[in-house]
């Protein structure tokens, strides 16, 4: 027989280990974006980013290094002066909590239905 309490606890633990992420676009003109990148104000090392270059090529990686001329990560090196847009991927703790509460609530509701059904027989 399935132990629903253990199942609910297991699902809650799994959710606490995996956070939802949200895409956060950097809304700047290309010129201003490049100036901010050169100044080190837009992204940092260890940021997970998606960027598009002026020739339309999209790159997604975790930043390992930012130099005066390049953004590096994932075996890629993208010249800052070719970047036209950047989107940072950030953890959304509110979404993770909401998802966790929803799943735990569904688990508790399922447990209650099973308990009532078992008592009715």
C-alpha atoms as one frame of an Amber mdcrd trajectory, in Angstrom:
protein
   0.000   0.000   0.000   1.220   3.509  -0.797   2.187   5.641   2.185   0.769
   9.015   1.108   2.366  10.890   3.982   5.819   9.772   2.853   4.922  10.561
  -0.759   3.836  14.085   0.196   7.011  14.642   2.222   9.148  13.325  -0.659
   7.479  15.661  -3.156   7.936  18.613  -0.811  11.612  17.809  -0.376  12.111
  17.489  -4.123  10.534  20.904  -4.656  12.703  22.508  -2.029  15.782  21.289
  -3.890  14.683  22.554  -7.307  13.830  26.223  -7.663  11.760  27.723 -10.451
  13.582  30.179 -12.651  12.359  33.358 -14.267  13.768  35.121 -17.301  14.627
  38.742 -16.561  15.337  40.763 -19.720  17.721  43.700 -19.501  15.735  46.469
 -21.180  18.366  48.804 -22.579  19.173  50.038 -26.054  22.042  48.195 -27.728
  24.469  51.085 -27.173  23.509  51.547 -23.507  23.589  47.789 -22.930  27.119
  47.584 -24.310  28.215  50.536 -22.128  26.698  48.863 -19.042  28.358  45.537
 -19.949  31.742  47.263 -20.325  31.200  48.854 -16.888  30.334  45.465 -15.363
  26.887  46.612 -14.231  24.566  44.181 -16.049  25.858  40.689 -15.369  28.282
  39.000 -13.001  30.262  35.765 -13.002  27.989  32.759 -12.262  24.929  34.453
 -13.833  23.008  32.188 -16.184  22.301  34.293 -19.245  20.907  34.199 -22.724
  22.300  36.831 -25.037  21.791  37.739 -28.657  24.441  39.332 -30.813  23.912
  42.024 -33.421  24.033  39.362 -36.170  21.080  37.522 -34.563  22.962  34.593
 -33.026  21.663  33.510 -29.612  23.941  32.109 -26.906  22.977  30.611 -23.546
  25.550  29.876 -20.842  26.703  30.498 -17.295  29.109  33.421 -17.181  32.554
  32.438 -15.991  34.415  35.652 -16.755  33.752  39.175 -17.960  36.689  41.057
 -19.423  36.832  44.538 -20.881  36.077  43.080 -24.293  34.388  39.664 -23.872
  31.755  37.732 -21.950  32.959  34.177 -21.411  31.264  30.980 -20.337  30.290
  27.526 -21.518  33.305  27.380 -23.797  32.152  30.549 -25.573  33.663  33.997
 -25.756  31.314  36.700 -27.030  32.665  40.177 -27.814  30.798  42.770 -25.729
  30.566  45.150 -28.697  28.436  42.581 -30.574  25.799  42.068 -27.853  22.340
  43.419 -28.691  20.256  41.896 -25.857  20.748  40.044 -22.579  18.307  38.024
 -20.516  19.311  36.831 -17.052  17.800  33.687 -15.583  17.097  34.235 -11.906
  15.567  31.994  -9.264  12.016  32.873  -8.388  11.513  31.823  -4.796   7.892
  33.030  -4.814   7.056  30.725  -7.735   8.853  27.826  -6.069   6.950  28.342
  -2.823   3.634  28.669  -4.660   4.321  25.472  -6.584   5.282  23.666  -3.375
   2.143  24.832  -1.566   0.021  23.750  -4.520   1.534  20.282  -4.676   1.374
  19.767  -0.916  -2.264  20.927  -0.922  -3.079  18.537  -3.746  -1.336  15.728
  -1.861  -3.279  16.466   1.305  -6.550  16.626  -0.640  -5.787  13.289  -2.294
  -4.958  11.769   1.097  -8.243  13.051   2.529 -10.232  11.610  -0.393  -8.523
   8.245  -0.003  -9.122   8.262   3.758 -12.825   9.103   3.348 -13.194   6.447
   0.647 -11.506   3.847   2.869 -13.755   4.732   5.814 -16.877   4.479   3.655
 -16.133   0.848   2.840
